Amino acid sequence: TEMYVYEFESWSDNYKEIRENTVVTPRFKESLRPFTVTFLDGNGNIHEVQTVLYGMNASPPRTPKKDAKDEVAYRFVRWDHDLQHITADITIKPIFEEVQRYYNVIFYGYDLDLILKTERVEYLGSATPPVAPIPKHANEAYEYVFIKWDKPFDEVTSDLVVYAVYESRIKQYEITFVDGDSTYTLLADHGSTLKLPVGTKESTDQIKYEFLFWTLNDEKITELKNIKQNYTLYAVFDEIYLYYIVRFIDGDNNIMSIEHVFLGEAANAPFETPTKKKTDTKVYVFTGWDKDFSEVYENLDIYALFEEKNRFYDVKFYDAYGSVISKQVVEYGMDAIVPEIPIKASDEVYHYEFVGWTHSHLQVKENLDIHPVFESVLRKYQIIFMDAFNNEFLVLYANYGESITPPKNITKEPKDNTYYVFNRWSEDLSFISKDLIVYPIFDEVDRYYEVTYVYLDLDNQEKSIVEIVEYGQDAKDILKELPIIVLSDEYVYAPIGWSDSLKEIKENKTVYAEYETRLRYFDVRLYNDLELIETIKAQYGSNILPSYEPTKLPTQDHRFEFVGWSEDLTYVTHEMDVYAVYKTYNNVNIVTFMDGDGNIFYELEVKFGEDVYFDGIPSKTPTEAITYKFIGWDHSLKNIKEDTVVYPLFEEVTRKYVVVFVDELGNIISEQFVAYGNSATEPTQIKLPKDTEEFTYTYRWSREFNHIIEDTLVQLIIEANLKRYTYT
């Protein structure tokens, strides 16, 4: 067909061992018909070819190109055909708009009056940058470094002016330490002060050395201040015997404790955590000691190590769309204040539920851009079907992108001489992307048609009868009512059929009775099983009434009920052997009760003709939106005569979910039953702590509750907000 292709799979029956008349039919696998979608580029060449199944969507290919010509280039705008719902082979062409072919790209360095380079670049081409000159810094402590150009120029689509971007950084100098056993170098920033390390010198078996100080140009030095050049320092040591002095020094060069430690033993660090005074812009975080003291073999000055951190950090909270909703300056290690939970508006595909932030707001230790994190919940849409009178008669739900199978056998009451034929539904239901109200669309046709029957009367004269038939109904077959013309004692001229069909009348029609010469009399033999019980000499077209109704004796497991004869005896047209027909009943029958999901719920054995009494209540698995209430069975349970499968009937009830609001301790504030997809009502009786001089208190909820689709627990979160004061 237009929509499907078929592939042979197997035969319907085993035809290897035939023991009876058998009809073997083929089985086919049905699959959607594939179509070829050919995309051309701007030069008419094949850009991409896709195979797309009937009714599916083609995928947008990579962006096509079109060769430039003279001073004109081309920018791709769109394809000339919709890529959705492919139902035939199709060639799709790109649509371009003309743009300028060449553009000027101008590069500037730090001197904005001096053009470093001008380059003419073709549309979507890439410019080649010059080498950026380095300016001299006004501050002797700093120097400039080129880091990048201020805008991209790898796909040029317009004239560009590109500026060099520089970064200023402090100069650094080498401080070389000539220690007792080694020489090493440290880097120091311009103008900085360097805390000098403790020198070391390897001891002999007898003597150990205690570092005393450093020298610069043969003069004692304790620290380097305002560093503006390279230096070389030399360590000076004193000899010490028997034990060693271990000093623990904090970040402000205060001695925290002094210990005398024997050779090879461990020193004990102070119990208190070392500190270092913070500045207006910096804080210092203790990270450990500058040397190991688990086995002491020399005099040690052990200095606390600190990591320098900025004292204050910018913390920005963003909404779902990248806009800043709260900007705070937070001191190192303190907590930021969480703003009101942001909301992300639903789109046509998803609802969005807030589940947290991208970063913790606790113990801030760096600049933070904190964005909300949302969980995507596939959006459901409501599809309302209206009947011919614009009354709602069916409501279905579908996730975004799903298809809906519409109801069938939609009718509209005929009116006067007009009949209504269902054509289609008013909306496309193959890809649901919004709530829909769907109306049936009908075609109007004439309601009544004339059927003229032409036949022969007993004098062999042509006669006619006219019947009025409603659109689509079958005309009455009056063949058995027509006269039969007797030709002789042996033959008649009898109507045997019509010249045209009497089914589903949709136009005015004249039908002619068709005649043949047939035998006037013949024998009709009646049998009960194989026993001939009566022979009747019948006349063509007569109605045979047998003299009695046959019976058949029951067996242990079955009983038999006469239901008629094997041939129609109301209008006899030929000689026949006619057999009595019986319906076989089990003396004991199985009544099977199904549940709402198509599973067997219960089975009972019932004697022939008895009633069934069963009080079981079956269930049907609810959907997210609907639950089902059992209201009865689809079949009478009286006078059971045969095996019977009984199906339950259910009433659809909109499903409700429990929404429980609790406080921070888990105590219930409010419990509500909310219909699927509706919103819960926020409790109003919220008890907050009294504000203090330091804090104010606000609250929020742990999750949204404006689109309930499951049982939901919502917890109250109380937040302490540090008061901020302005002093003047």
C-alpha positions in Angstrom: 0.0 0.0 0.0 1.0 3.6 0.0 1.9 3.3 3.7 3.1 -0.3 4.2 5.2 -3.0 2.5 4.8 -6.7 3.2 7.4 -9.5 3.5 6.4 -13.1 3.5 7.1 -14.9 6.8 5.3 -18.2 6.8 2.1 -20.2 6.0 -0.9 -20.2 8.4 -1.0 -24.0 8.7 1.1 -27.2 8.4 0.6 -28.5 5.0 3.0 -31.4 5.3 0.5 -34.0 6.6 -2.9 -33.2 5.1 -5.8 -35.2 6.7 -8.7 -32.9 5.9 -9.7 -30.1 3.6 -7.3 -27.3 4.5 -7.0 -23.7 3.5 -3.4 -22.5 3.8 -2.9 -18.7 3.7 0.3 -16.8 3.7 1.5 -14.7 6.7 3.3 -11.4 6.0 5.3 -9.0 8.1 4.0 -5.5 7.8 6.4 -2.6 7.9 6.3 1.1 7.0 7.2 1.9 3.4 10.6 3.6 3.1 11.0 6.7 1.0 14.1 8.5 -0.3 14.6 12.1 0.7 17.3 13.8 -1.4 18.8 17.1 -0.3 20.7 19.2 -2.9 23.3 21.9 -2.2 23.3 25.4 -3.7 25.0 24.2 -6.8 22.4 21.5 -7.6 24.6 18.6 -6.4 23.5 15.9 -4.1 24.2 17.1 -0.5 22.8 14.3 1.5 20.3 11.3 0.9 18.2 9.9 3.7 15.8 7.0 3.9 12.6 7.9 5.8 9.7 5.6 6.8 6.2 6.6 5.9 4.8 9.4 8.1 8.2 9.9 9.9 10.3 13.1 9.8 13.5 13.7 7.9 16.5 14.8 9.9 17.9 18.3 9.1 21.3 17.7 7.3 24.5 19.7 7.8 24.3 23.3 6.4 24.6 23.3 2.6 26.8 25.7 0.6 26.7 27.5 -2.7 29.7 28.7 -4.7 30.3 32.4 -4.5 30.3 34.4 -7.8 32.0 37.7 -8.5 31.3 39.9 -5.5 28.4 37.9 -4.2 28.4 35.0 -1.6 25.4 33.1 -0.4 24.0 32.4 3.1 21.8 29.4 3.7 18.3 30.4 4.9 16.1 27.3 4.9 14.9 24.3 3.0 12.2 24.7 0.4 10.1 21.8 1.8 8.8 20.8 5.2 10.9 17.9 6.7 8.0 16.4 8.6 5.5 13.6 7.8 7.3 12.2 4.7 4.8 10.2 2.5 6.7 10.0 -0.9 10.1 10.2 -2.5 11.1 13.9 -2.6 14.0 16.2 -3.6 14.5 19.1 -1.3 16.4 22.2 -2.3 18.1 24.9 -0.2 17.1 28.5 -0.2 19.9 31.1 0.0 20.1 34.8 0.3 22.8 36.9 -1.3 25.4 38.5 0.9 28.6 40.5 0.4 31.5 38.2 -0.7 34.5 40.0 0.8 35.0 41.8 4.1 37.8 43.9 5.7 39.3 42.7 9.0 41.4 45.3 10.8 43.8 44.4 13.7 44.9 46.9 16.4 47.4 46.4 19.2 47.7 48.6 22.3 48.1 51.7 20.2 44.6 52.4 18.8 46.0 54.9 16.3 48.2 52.3 14.6 46.7 49.6 12.4 48.7 46.4 12.7 47.2 44.7 9.7 44.2 45.0 7.3 43.1 41.8 5.5 40.4 41.2 2.9 38.6 38.0 3.8 36.0 36.0 1.8 32.6 35.3 3.5 33.0 32.5 6.1 36.8 32.6 5.6 39.4 33.0 8.4 41.7 36.0 8.9 45.4 35.6 9.8 46.3 37.8 12.8 49.6 39.7 13.1 52.0 39.5 16.0 50.7 41.8 18.8 53.3 44.3 20.2 53.8 44.4 23.9 53.5 47.8 25.6 55.7 48.9 28.6 53.8 49.0 31.9 53.5 52.3 33.7 54.1 50.5 37.1 57.6 49.2 37.4 56.3 46.2 39.4 54.2 44.9 36.5 54.5 43.9 32.9 52.0 43.3 30.1 51.3 39.9 28.4 49.2 39.5 25.3 46.5 36.9 26.0 44.0 36.9 23.1 42.1 39.0 20.5 38.8 40.5 21.6 36.6 38.7 19.0 36.7 35.6 16.8 37.6 35.9 13.1 37.7 32.3 12.0 34.3 32.6 10.1 34.0 36.1 8.9 30.5 37.3 8.0 30.9 41.1 8.3 33.6 43.8 8.4 35.6 43.4 11.7 37.8 45.6 13.9 39.8 43.3 16.2 41.7 44.5 19.2 44.5 42.9 21.2 43.7 42.0 24.8 46.5 42.2 27.3 46.9 41.0 30.9 48.9 42.7 33.5 51.0 40.6 35.9 53.5 41.3 38.6 57.2 40.8 38.0 59.1 38.0 39.7 62.7 37.6 40.9 64.9 34.6 41.8 66.0 34.3 45.4 68.9 31.8 45.6 69.6 30.1 48.9 73.1 28.6 49.4 72.3 26.2 52.3 74.6 24.0 54.3 74.1 21.1 51.9 72.4 22.4 48.8 71.5 25.4 46.8 67.9 26.2 45.7 65.9 29.0 44.3 62.5 30.6 45.2 60.5 33.1 43.2 59.3 36.3 44.8 57.0 39.0 43.5 58.2 42.5 42.9 58.1 44.6 46.1 57.2 41.6 48.2 58.6 40.5 51.5 60.1 37.0 51.7 60.0 35.0 54.9 63.3 33.2 55.0 63.4 29.4 55.5 65.5 27.6 58.0 68.8 26.4 56.7 70.0 22.8 57.1 73.3 21.1 57.3 74.0 17.4 57.6 75.4 16.3 61.0 78.3 14.0 61.6 78.0 11.1 64.0 79.1 13.4 66.8 78.0 16.9 65.8 74.8 18.4 64.8 74.3 21.9 63.4 71.7 24.5 64.3 70.9 27.1 61.7 71.5 30.6 62.9 70.8 33.1 60.1 71.2 34.0 56.5 73.8 36.4 55.1 73.6 38.8 52.2 76.9 40.3 51.0 78.4 39.0 54.3 75.9 40.8 56.4 73.3 39.0 58.6 69.7 39.2 57.3 66.4 38.0 58.8 64.1 38.8 55.9 64.0 40.3 52.4 61.7 43.3 52.0 60.6 45.3 48.9 62.3 42.8 46.5 63.2 44.4 43.2 66.1 42.2 42.0 67.7 38.7 42.2 69.5 37.8 45.4 71.8 35.1 46.7 71.7 34.2 50.4 74.1 32.0 52.4 73.2 30.0 55.5 75.2 30.2 58.8 75.1 27.3 61.3 76.0 26.7 65.0 77.0 23.3 66.4 74.9 21.7 69.1 75.1 18.5 71.1 72.9 16.1 73.2 69.5 17.3 72.3 67.7 19.6 69.8 65.5 22.6 70.2 62.3 22.4 68.2 60.2 25.6 67.9 56.7 25.8 66.5 56.0 29.2 65.0 52.6 30.5 63.9 51.8 32.6 60.8 52.7 35.9 62.6 56.1 34.6 63.6 55.1 34.1 67.2 56.6 31.1 69.0 53.7 28.8 70.0 55.8 26.3 71.9 59.5 25.1 72.4 60.4 21.5 73.0 63.7 19.8 73.9 63.8 16.6 71.8 66.3 13.8 72.1 68.0 12.3 69.1 65.6 10.5 66.8 62.5 11.1 68.9 59.3 12.9 67.8 58.3 16.5 68.8 54.8 17.2 69.8 52.9 19.9 67.9 50.9 22.5 69.8 47.3 21.6 70.6 46.0 24.9 69.3 45.6 25.4 65.5 48.1 28.0 64.2 46.7 31.3 63.0 47.7 34.2 60.8 46.2 37.6 61.0 43.9 38.4 58.1 44.2 41.6 56.1 41.6 43.8 54.6 41.6 41.7 51.4 43.2 38.3 52.4 42.7 35.5 54.9 45.1 32.6 55.6 44.1 29.0 56.0 46.4 26.6 57.9 47.5 23.7 55.8 50.2 22.0 57.9 53.7 22.4 59.1 56.6 23.2 56.9 58.7 20.1 57.9 58.4 16.6 59.4 59.1 16.3 63.2 58.3 12.6 63.7 62.0 11.9 64.1 64.1 14.9 65.2 67.8 14.9 64.3 68.5 18.7 64.4 67.4 21.9 65.8 64.1 22.8 64.1 62.1 26.0 63.6 58.8 24.6 62.4 56.7 27.1 60.7 53.0 26.9 60.2 52.0 26.8 56.5 49.1 28.8 55.2 47.3 29.1 51.9 46.5 32.7 51.0 42.9 33.2 50.1 41.0 36.3 49.1 39.0 37.4 52.1 35.8 38.1 50.2 34.2 36.3 47.2 31.4 37.2 44.8 28.6 34.6 44.9 25.9 35.0 42.2 22.7 33.0 42.1 21.0 32.7 38.7 17.5 31.9 37.7 16.6 29.2 35.1 17.3 31.6 32.2 20.8 32.8 33.2 19.8 36.1 34.8 21.3 37.0 38.2 18.7 37.0 41.0 21.1 37.5 43.9 24.6 38.9 44.1 26.4 38.6 47.5 29.9 39.4 48.9 30.7 36.5 51.3 33.7 36.3 53.6 35.9 33.2 53.2 34.4 30.1 55.0 31.1 31.8 55.6 27.7 30.7 54.1 25.9 32.5 51.3 22.2 33.2 51.7 20.1 31.1 49.4 17.5 33.2 47.5 13.9 32.2 46.8 13.7 29.0 44.8 13.6 29.9 41.1 10.9 28.6 38.8 11.4 27.4 35.2 8.4 27.8 33.0 7.1 24.7 31.3 7.6 24.4 27.6 5.6 22.3 25.2 7.7 19.2 25.9 8.5 19.3 29.7 7.6 20.5 33.1 10.6 21.5 35.2 11.0 20.7 38.9 13.7 22.4 41.0 16.0 19.8 42.6 19.0 21.8 43.8 21.9 24.1 42.9 25.0 23.5 40.9 27.3 24.4 43.9 27.0 24.3 47.6 26.4 27.8 49.2 28.0 26.6 52.5 31.6 27.6 53.6 32.3 29.7 50.5 36.0 29.5 49.5 35.9 30.8 45.9 33.9 33.0 43.5 30.8 31.1 42.7 28.2 31.2 39.9 25.4 29.1 41.3 22.8 27.9 38.8 19.6 26.1 39.6 19.2 22.4 38.6 15.9 21.2 37.3 14.5 17.8 36.6 12.7 17.4 33.3 9.3 15.7 33.6 7.7 14.9 30.2 4.6 17.0 29.8 1.2 15.4 29.4 -1.5 16.9 27.2 -5.3 16.5 27.3 -7.2 15.6 24.1 -10.9 16.1 24.3 -13.1 14.5 21.6 -16.4 16.2 20.8 -19.4 14.4 19.2 -21.5 15.6 16.3 -23.5 17.9 18.7 -20.2 19.5 20.1 -20.6 17.6 23.4 -17.5 16.2 25.1 -17.7 12.4 25.0 -14.1 11.2 25.4 -11.0 12.5 27.1 -7.5 11.0 26.5 -4.1 11.9 27.8 -0.8 11.6 25.9 2.9 12.5 26.6 4.5 15.1 24.3 5.3 13.6 20.9 3.0 10.5 21.3 0.2 9.7 18.9 -3.4 9.1 19.7 -5.7 6.5 18.2 -9.0 8.3 17.7 -12.4 6.6 18.4 -14.2 5.0 15.5 -17.8 4.7 14.3 -18.5 8.3 14.8 -22.0 9.2 13.5 -24.3 12.2 13.2 -28.0 12.0 13.3 -29.5 12.5 9.8 -31.6 15.6 9.3 -34.6 15.8 6.9 -33.2 14.7 3.6 -29.5 15.0 4.5 -27.3 12.2 5.7 -23.9 12.7 7.3 -20.8 10.6 6.4 -17.8 10.8 8.8 -14.8 12.1 6.9 -12.0 12.8 9.4 -11.1 14.5 12.7 -10.3 18.2 12.8 -6.8 17.8 14.3 -3.7 15.8 13.4 -3.2 13.2 16.2 0.0 11.7 15.0 2.3 14.0 17.1 0.7 15.5 20.3 2.4 18.8 21.3 -0.5 20.7 23.0 -3.9 20.4 24.5 -6.5 19.7 21.8 -10.2 19.9 21.4 -11.0 17.6 18.4 -14.2 17.8 16.4 -15.5 15.3 13.8 -15.9 16.5 10.2 -18.7 15.0 8.1 -19.6 15.1 4.4 -23.2 15.8 3.5 -25.0 13.4 1.1 -28.6 12.8 0.1 -30.3 10.8 2.8 -32.8 8.7 0.7 -32.4 6.8 -2.6 -34.9 4.9 -4.9 -34.4 1.2 -5.6 -36.6 0.1 -8.5 -37.2 -3.7 -8.7 -38.2 -4.9 -12.2 -39.8 -8.4 -12.4 -42.3 -10.5 -14.5 -45.8 -11.2 -13.3 -47.7 -14.5 -13.9 -48.6 -13.3 -17.4 -45.0 -12.8 -18.2 -45.4 -9.0 -18.2 -42.8 -6.7 -16.8 -43.7 -5.0 -13.5 -41.8 -2.8 -11.1 -41.8 -1.9 -7.4 -40.0 1.1 -5.9 -38.5 1.1 -2.4 -37.0 4.1 -0.6 -33.7 3.2 1.1 -31.6 5.3 3.5 -28.0 6.0 2.6 -25.7 3.1 3.3 -28.5 0.7 4.2 -29.2 -2.6 2.4 -32.2 -2.7 0.1 -34.8 -5.5 0.9 -34.3 -8.7 -1.1 -37.9 -9.4 -2.4 -36.8 -12.3 -4.6 -38.8 -14.9 -2.6 -41.9 -12.7 -2.9 -41.9 -12.6 -6.7 -44.3 -14.8 -8.6 -43.1 -18.0 -10.2 -44.4 -18.6 -13.7 -45.6 -22.2 -14.4 -44.5 -23.4 -17.8 -45.8 -27.0 -17.5 -46.3 -29.9 -15.1 -42.5 -30.3 -15.1 -41.0 -26.9 -15.4 -41.3 -23.3 -14.0 -39.7 -20.0 -15.0 -38.3 -18.8 -11.7 -36.4 -15.7 -10.5 -32.9 -16.7 -9.3 -31.2 -13.4 -8.5 -30.8 -9.7 -9.3 -28.8 -7.9 -12.0 -27.0 -5.7 -9.3 -26.1 -5.7 -5.7 -28.6 -4.6 -3.0 -25.9 -3.9 -0.4 -25.1 -0.5 1.0 -27.2 1.6 -1.3 -25.6 5.0 -2.0 -27.4 6.0 -5.3 -30.6 5.6 -7.1 -30.6 2.1 -8.7 -32.7 -0.1 -10.9 -32.3 -3.9 -10.5 -33.8 -6.6 -12.8 -34.8 -10.0 -11.6 -32.9 -12.7 -13.5 -34.8 -15.9 -14.5 -34.1 -19.5 -15.4 -36.2 -22.5 -16.3 -36.1 -24.9 -13.4 -37.8 -28.3 -12.4 -41.2 -27.7 -10.8 -41.1 -30.6 -8.3 -38.3 -32.5 -6.5 -37.7 -34.6 -3.4 -36.4 -33.2 0.0 -35.1 -36.0 2.3 -34.8 -35.3 6.1 -32.3 -37.1 8.2 -31.7 -37.4 11.9 -28.0 -38.3 12.0 -27.9 -41.1 9.3 -31.6 -42.2 9.8 -34.0 -41.0 7.0 -37.0 -39.8 8.9 -39.1 -38.1 6.2 -39.3 -37.5 2.4 -41.3 -34.5 1.1 -42.2 -33.8 -2.5 -41.7 -30.1 -2.7 -42.7 -27.5 -5.3 -40.1 -24.9 -6.5 -40.2 -21.9 -4.1 -42.3 -23.7 -1.5 -41.8 -23.5 2.3 -41.3 -27.0 3.8 -42.7 -27.7 7.3 -41.3 -31.0 8.7 -44.0 -33.0 10.6 -42.0 -33.2 13.8 -38.9 -31.8 15.6 -36.1 -34.5 15.9 -34.2 -35.2 19.2 -30.8 -36.7 20.2 -30.1 -38.7 23.3 -27.6 -37.1 25.9 -24.3 -38.8 26.9 -22.5 -38.8 30.2 -20.6 -35.5 29.4 -22.8 -33.8 26.9 -26.4 -32.9 26.0 -27.8 -31.8 22.6 -30.3 -29.2 21.6 -32.0 -29.2 18.1 -31.3 -25.8 16.5 -32.5 -26.3 13.0 -31.8 -28.0 9.6 -28.6 -28.1 7.6 -30.4 -26.4 4.6 -32.9 -23.5 4.3 -36.4 -25.0 4.0 -38.3 -21.7 3.6 -37.8 -21.4 -0.2 -36.9 -24.7 -1.7 -35.3 -24.6 -5.2 -33.7 -28.0 -5.7 -33.5 -31.6 -4.5 -31.8 -31.9 -1.1 -30.6 -34.2 1.6 -31.2 -32.2 4.8 -29.8 -33.1 8.2 -30.9 -32.2 11.7 -28.4 -29.8 13.4 -27.7 -29.9 17.1 -25.8 -27.6 19.4 -23.6 -29.6 21.8 -23.5 -28.5 25.5 -21.2 -29.6 28.2 -23.0 -30.9 31.3 -20.4 -29.1 33.3 -19.1 -25.7 32.0 -16.2 -23.4 33.0 -17.0 -19.8 33.7 -13.8 -17.7 33.5 -13.7 -14.3 35.2 -11.1 -11.8 33.8 -9.6 -8.8 35.5 -9.2 -5.4 34.0 -5.7 -6.1 32.6 -6.8 -9.2 30.6 -5.6 -11.7 33.2 -7.7 -14.6 34.6 -9.2 -13.5 37.9 -11.1 -16.6 38.9 -12.6 -19.8 37.3 -15.7 -21.8 38.4 -17.3 -25.1 37.3 -21.0 -24.7 36.8 -23.6 -27.3 35.9 -25.7 -26.9 32.7 -28.5 -24.3 33.2 -27.5 -23.2 36.7 -26.9 -19.6 37.8 -23.5 -18.3 39.0 -23.2 -16.4 42.2 -19.8 -14.7 42.5 -18.9 -11.7 44.7 -15.2 -11.3 43.8 -14.2 -7.7 42.8 -11.5 -7.6 40.1 -9.1 -4.7 39.6 -7.5 -2.8 36.7 -4.1 -1.2 36.9 -4.5 2.6 37.2 -2.7 5.0 34.9 -1.0 8.1 36.2 -4.2 10.1 35.6 -7.0 7.5 36.0 -8.2 4.9 38.5 -10.9 2.3 37.7 -14.0 1.5 39.9 -15.5 -2.0 39.2 -19.3 -1.7 38.4 -20.3 -5.1 37.1 -19.8 -7.8 34.5 -20.4 -7.7 30.8 -22.3 -11.0 30.7 -25.3 -12.4 32.5 -24.5 -15.0 35.1 -28.0 -16.6 34.8 -28.7 -20.0 33.1 -25.2 -20.9 32.1 -25.2 -23.4 29.2 -21.7 -23.3 27.9 -18.1 -22.3 28.7 -18.2 -18.5 29.2 -15.6 -15.8 29.6 -16.8 -12.8 31.6 -15.1 -9.4 31.4 -15.4 -6.7 34.1 -16.8 -3.2 33.5 -15.2 -0.2 35.1 -16.0 3.4 35.7 -13.1 5.8 35.1 -12.3 8.0 38.1 -9.7 10.8 38.0 -6.8 9.7 40.1 -6.0 11.6 43.3 -2.6 11.7 45.0 -1.7 12.4 48.6 0.3 15.6 49.1 1.8 15.9 52.6 3.3 19.1 53.9 5.7 18.6 56.9 7.8 20.9 59.1 11.6 20.5 59.6 11.0 17.9 62.2 8.7 15.8 60.0 5.5 16.9 61.8 2.5 17.0 59.4 1.3 20.6 58.6 -1.3 19.7 56.0 -2.4 16.6 54.1 -4.3 17.0 50.9 -5.8 14.8 48.1 -5.1 16.4 44.8 -6.4 15.3 41.3 -3.8 14.3 38.8 -2.1 17.3 37.2 -3.6 19.9 39.6 -1.9 22.0 42.2 -1.8 21.5 45.9 -2.7 24.5 48.2 0.1 26.0 50.1 -0.5 25.9 53.9 -0.8 29.4 55.5 -0.1 28.6 59.1 3.7 28.7 59.0 5.5 29.2 62.4 8.8 31.0 62.0 11.4 31.9 64.8 11.3 35.5 65.9 13.8 37.7 64.2 16.9 38.7 66.3 19.4 41.5 66.0 21.6 39.3 63.9 19.1 37.2 61.8 15.8 37.4 60.0 13.9 34.2 59.1 12.2 33.2 55.9 11.0 29.9 54.6 10.7 27.9 51.4 9.5 24.4 50.4 11.7 21.5 49.4 10.0 21.1 46.0 7.3 22.5 43.7 3.7 21.3 44.1 1.9 23.0 41.1 1.6 19.9 38.9 1.0 16.8 41.0 1.5 13.4 39.2 2.4 11.2 42.2 2.2 11.0 46.0 4.4 13.9 47.2 6.2 14.9 50.4 6.9 18.6 50.7 9.1 19.7 53.6 9.4 23.2 55.1 12.9 24.7 55.0 13.5 27.6 57.4 16.5 29.8 56.5 18.3 32.3 58.8 19.3 35.4 56.8 22.1 37.5 58.2 21.0 41.1 58.7 23.1 43.7 56.9 23.5 47.2 58.3 24.8 50.4 56.7 26.9 52.7 58.8 27.4 56.3 57.9 
